[in-house]
Amino acid sequence: MTNCAQAVLIGTEIAIKCDGRWGCCQREQAKAKVEAMNRVIADRSPAVRPTLSSVPHKVYGNVRGAADAFAASAANVMDAAPDQAAEAKKRGSPDCLSKELAKPGKSRSSMDLQMDHPLDVKLGGLPGPEGALMPLDRSVNNAFGGFAKTTGNRLGAGQQVSKVTLLCPPVKPCPDHTSSPCPDKSVGNRTDADFKSYPVKGKLRKPATAKTFTGASY
């Protein structure tokens, strides 16, 4: 498995491959993120948006501003919660993250968790409400945010993502230096072959990588 997360657009499906350096809980969070994305896609059939700062919003000026505002509000609510582990669980975080937050001295800020939209706003997800956002590891969130922007732009505004899949096979030992192996966290049936570069209609299809992504998931 490559040491960099990857994503490729296959028709209207976004296929994502885990970063080989992600630990067990990061992989579990990636799986939870993909499952959340697919629930929104199934419920609402959302459409890809153009550049978020160009989409008007009656309260926050534009959709990017709204996404930022709800993310900041969600972070404040999370930080003020008397039991951040329970708050994370309520918001849809996997058990591994809630258990880590329950440890003495652990918090959203100390673990560098960002508040993430169930479906990235670029792909048609809603900017809010703040209660819908869940805490997500920064590395995982940045990768998904970059992939949403790249694949959304390739698909085009107004188009719909049909589903999101995740290739995250078992590894042993776990990359985060624990003695336990990481079980399979894949969603769907994609394989390494789906992430190879090959010609499509005269152009070379290359998977997007997360090496340079630094933006949060919108």
C-alpha positions as CSV (number, residue, x, y, z in Angstrom):
1,M,0.0,0.0,0.0
2,T,1.3,3.4,-0.9
3,N,2.4,5.8,1.9
4,C,0.1,8.4,0.6
5,A,-3.7,8.4,0.4
6,Q,-5.1,8.4,-3.1
7,A,-8.4,9.0,-4.9
8,V,-9.6,8.4,-8.4
9,L,-12.9,9.2,-10.1
10,I,-14.4,6.0,-11.7
11,G,-17.4,7.2,-13.7
12,T,-19.4,9.0,-10.9
13,E,-17.8,7.0,-8.1
14,I,-15.1,8.4,-5.9
15,A,-12.7,5.6,-5.0
16,I,-10.3,6.3,-2.1
17,K,-7.2,4.4,-0.9
18,C,-6.0,4.7,2.6
19,D,-2.6,6.2,3.4
20,G,-0.2,3.4,4.3
21,R,1.0,5.4,7.3
22,W,-2.5,5.7,8.9
23,G,-2.9,3.9,12.2
24,C,-5.8,1.7,13.1
25,C,-8.1,4.5,14.5
26,Q,-7.3,6.8,11.5
27,R,-8.4,3.9,9.2
28,E,-11.5,3.4,11.3
29,Q,-12.3,7.1,11.0
30,A,-11.8,7.0,7.2
31,K,-14.3,4.2,7.0
32,A,-16.8,6.1,9.2
33,K,-16.3,9.1,6.9
34,V,-17.0,7.2,3.8
35,E,-20.1,5.6,5.3
36,A,-21.4,9.0,6.3
37,M,-20.8,10.3,2.8
38,N,-22.8,7.4,1.3
39,R,-25.7,7.9,3.7
40,V,-26.0,11.6,2.6
41,I,-25.7,10.6,-1.1
42,A,-28.4,8.0,-0.7
43,D,-30.7,10.3,1.2
44,R,-30.4,13.5,-0.8
45,S,-28.8,12.9,-4.3
46,P,-26.7,16.1,-3.8
47,A,-25.0,17.8,-6.7
48,V,-21.4,19.0,-6.9
49,R,-21.0,22.7,-6.3
50,P,-18.8,25.2,-8.2
51,T,-16.1,27.1,-6.2
52,L,-17.7,27.5,-2.8
53,S,-16.8,31.2,-2.4
54,S,-18.8,31.9,-5.6
55,V,-22.0,30.2,-4.2
56,P,-24.2,32.8,-2.4
57,H,-25.5,32.2,1.2
58,K,-28.1,34.5,2.6
59,V,-26.6,34.6,6.1
60,Y,-22.8,34.1,5.6
61,G,-22.3,35.7,2.2
62,N,-21.2,32.5,0.5
63,V,-21.3,28.8,1.1
64,R,-17.6,28.6,2.0
65,G,-18.2,31.2,4.8
66,A,-21.2,29.1,6.0
67,A,-19.1,26.0,6.1
68,D,-16.4,27.7,8.1
69,A,-18.9,29.2,10.5
70,F,-20.6,25.9,11.2
71,A,-17.3,24.2,11.7
72,A,-16.1,26.8,14.1
73,S,-19.4,26.6,16.0
74,A,-19.2,22.8,16.2
75,A,-15.7,23.0,17.5
76,N,-16.8,25.4,20.3
77,V,-19.7,23.1,21.2
78,M,-17.4,20.1,21.2
79,D,-14.7,21.9,23.4
80,A,-17.4,23.0,25.9
81,A,-18.9,19.5,26.3
82,P,-18.4,18.1,29.8
83,D,-17.8,14.7,28.2
84,Q,-16.1,15.0,24.9
85,A,-16.0,11.3,24.3
86,A,-19.8,11.1,24.6
87,E,-20.2,14.1,22.4
88,A,-18.0,12.5,19.7
89,K,-19.9,9.3,19.9
90,K,-23.2,11.2,19.5
91,R,-21.9,12.9,16.4
92,G,-21.0,9.6,14.8
93,S,-17.3,9.1,15.6
94,P,-16.1,5.5,15.8
95,D,-15.6,3.8,19.2
96,C,-11.8,4.0,18.9
97,L,-11.9,7.8,18.8
98,S,-14.4,8.1,21.6
99,K,-12.2,5.8,23.8
100,E,-9.1,7.9,23.1
101,L,-11.0,11.1,24.0
102,A,-12.1,9.5,27.3
103,K,-8.4,9.1,28.5
104,P,-7.1,11.7,31.0
105,G,-5.8,14.8,29.4
106,K,-7.2,14.0,26.0
107,S,-9.5,16.5,24.2
108,R,-10.4,17.5,20.7
109,S,-7.8,20.3,20.6
110,S,-5.0,18.2,22.2
111,M,-5.7,15.4,19.6
112,D,-5.8,18.0,16.8
113,L,-9.2,16.9,15.6
114,Q,-11.2,19.0,13.1
115,M,-14.9,19.2,12.8
116,D,-16.0,17.5,9.5
117,H,-19.1,17.7,7.4
118,P,-20.7,14.2,6.8
119,L,-20.5,14.9,3.0
120,D,-18.1,17.5,1.8
121,V,-19.8,20.8,0.9
122,K,-18.0,20.8,-2.4
123,L,-19.8,17.5,-3.3
124,G,-23.2,18.9,-2.3
125,G,-23.2,18.4,1.4
126,L,-24.9,21.0,3.6
127,P,-22.8,23.6,5.4
128,G,-24.7,22.9,8.7
129,P,-26.2,22.5,11.2
130,E,-23.2,22.3,13.6
131,G,-24.7,19.3,15.3
132,A,-24.2,17.2,12.1
133,L,-20.4,17.7,12.1
134,M,-18.2,15.1,13.7
135,P,-14.6,15.3,14.9
136,L,-12.0,13.8,12.5
137,D,-8.3,13.3,12.6
138,R,-6.6,16.2,10.8
139,S,-4.6,14.0,8.3
140,V,-7.7,12.1,7.3
141,N,-9.8,15.2,7.1
142,N,-7.2,17.0,4.9
143,A,-7.0,14.1,2.5
144,F,-10.8,13.8,2.1
145,G,-11.1,17.6,1.7
146,G,-8.5,17.6,-1.1
147,F,-10.1,14.6,-2.8
148,A,-13.5,16.3,-2.7
149,K,-12.1,19.4,-4.4
150,T,-10.1,17.5,-7.0
151,T,-12.8,14.9,-7.9
152,G,-15.6,17.4,-7.7
153,N,-13.8,19.7,-10.1
154,R,-13.2,16.8,-12.5
155,L,-16.8,15.6,-12.3
156,G,-18.1,19.2,-12.8
157,A,-20.6,21.4,-11.0
158,G,-24.2,20.1,-11.1
159,Q,-23.1,16.5,-11.5
160,Q,-23.9,13.9,-8.8
161,V,-21.5,11.5,-7.1
162,S,-23.1,8.0,-7.1
163,K,-21.1,6.6,-4.2
164,V,-17.8,6.6,-2.4
165,T,-15.7,3.5,-1.9
166,L,-12.6,2.9,0.3
167,L,-9.7,0.5,-0.2
168,C,-8.2,0.0,3.3
169,P,-7.0,-3.6,3.6
170,P,-5.7,-5.3,6.8
171,V,-2.1,-4.6,7.8
172,K,0.1,-6.2,10.4
173,P,1.7,-4.7,12.4
174,C,-0.4,-1.6,12.7
175,P,1.5,1.5,11.4
176,D,0.9,3.4,14.6
177,H,3.3,0.9,16.4
178,T,0.7,-1.0,18.3
179,S,1.1,-4.8,18.6
180,S,-2.3,-5.5,17.2
181,P,-3.0,-5.8,13.4
182,C,-5.3,-3.4,11.7
183,P,-8.4,-5.3,10.3
184,D,-9.9,-4.6,6.9
185,K,-11.7,-1.2,6.9
186,S,-12.6,-1.2,3.2
187,V,-16.0,-0.1,1.9
188,G,-16.9,-1.6,-1.5
189,N,-14.7,-3.9,-3.6
190,R,-12.0,-1.8,-5.2
191,T,-8.5,-3.2,-5.5
192,D,-5.0,-1.8,-6.1
193,A,-5.6,-2.1,-9.8
194,D,-8.2,0.6,-9.7
195,F,-5.5,3.1,-8.6
196,K,-3.1,2.5,-11.5
197,S,-2.6,5.2,-14.1
198,Y,-3.9,4.3,-17.5
199,P,-5.2,6.0,-20.7
200,V,-8.9,7.1,-20.8
201,K,-10.2,8.6,-24.0
202,G,-6.7,9.6,-25.1
203,K,-5.7,11.1,-21.7
204,L,-3.8,9.5,-18.9
205,R,-6.0,9.0,-15.8
206,K,-3.9,9.5,-12.7
207,P,-5.1,9.1,-9.1
208,A,-5.0,12.2,-7.0
209,T,-2.7,12.0,-4.0
210,A,-2.8,13.6,-0.6
211,K,0.8,14.6,-0.5
212,T,0.2,18.4,-0.8
213,F,-3.4,18.7,0.6
214,T,-3.6,21.1,3.6
215,G,-7.2,22.2,3.5
216,A,-9.9,20.9,5.8
217,S,-12.7,18.9,4.4
218,Y,-15.6,21.0,3.1
